[in-house]
Structure formats: structure tokens, C-alpha cells
């Protein structure tokens, strides 16, 4: 029983010390743009957009 607990503890410690990738780095690698907008954009066509959230998304692109 003690051996199992020690092995689990060692596994947890080694797993925590390993390299981890942040969500931002993951998004950059996958070429994903995350924007914390309040509402779902109605459209992303620059000629149709009249709202501010949509304009912010278009400027970020």
C-alpha cells in the first residue's frame, strides 16, 4: 500500500515538473484567434458590419 502511494506521489511530482504549454502558445501554433467579445458577431463582412464588437474583430484580423 505504501509503495503504491509513493509511486503515485512520484508520478505526480514528475508530471508537474514537465514542460507545459500555455493556452496562448497553443492558439498561436494552431493559428486560432481568441477574442473575448460579449455577443456573437452577426457578420464579418466589412461592408455589412455596423456594430462595435464586429468592428473590433475585423480590426484584429
C-alpha positions in Angstrom: 0.0 0.0 0.0 2.8 2.4 0.9 4.7 1.5 -2.3 1.7 2.4 -4.4 1.2 5.7 -2.6 4.9 6.5 -3.1 4.8 5.6 -6.8 1.7 7.8 -7.3 3.3 10.7 -5.5 6.5 10.4 -7.6 4.4 10.2 -10.8 2.5 13.4 -9.8 5.7 15.3 -8.9 7.4 14.3 -12.2 4.3 15.1 -14.2 4.1 18.6 -12.6 7.7 19.3 -13.4 7.4 18.6 -17.1 7.1 21.2 -19.8 3.7 22.7 -20.1 2.3 24.8 -23.0 0.1 27.8 -22.2 -3.2 28.3 -23.9 -1.8 31.3 -25.7 1.1 29.4 -27.2 -1.2 26.6 -28.2 -3.5 29.0 -30.0 -0.5 30.6 -31.8 0.6 27.2 -33.0 -2.9 26.3 -34.2 -3.4 29.8 -35.7 -6.5 30.5 -33.7 -7.6 34.0 -32.7 -9.5 34.1 -29.4 -11.4 37.3 -28.7 -13.4 37.8 -25.5 -16.4 39.5 -27.1 -19.7 39.8 -25.3 -22.0 38.7 -28.1 -21.8 36.6 -31.1 -20.9 38.7 -34.2 -23.8 39.0 -36.6 -21.5 39.1 -39.7 -17.8 39.6 -40.6 -18.3 41.2 -44.0 -16.6 44.6 -43.8 -19.3 46.2 -46.0 -22.2 44.9 -43.8 -20.8 45.3 -40.3 -22.2 48.2 -38.3 -21.6 47.1 -34.7 -18.7 47.9 -32.5 -17.9 44.2 -31.4 -17.8 43.2 -35.1 -15.5 46.1 -35.9 -13.1 45.1 -33.2 -12.9 41.6 -34.5 -12.3 42.9 -38.1 -9.5 45.2 -36.9 -7.9 42.3 -35.0 -7.9 40.2 -38.2 
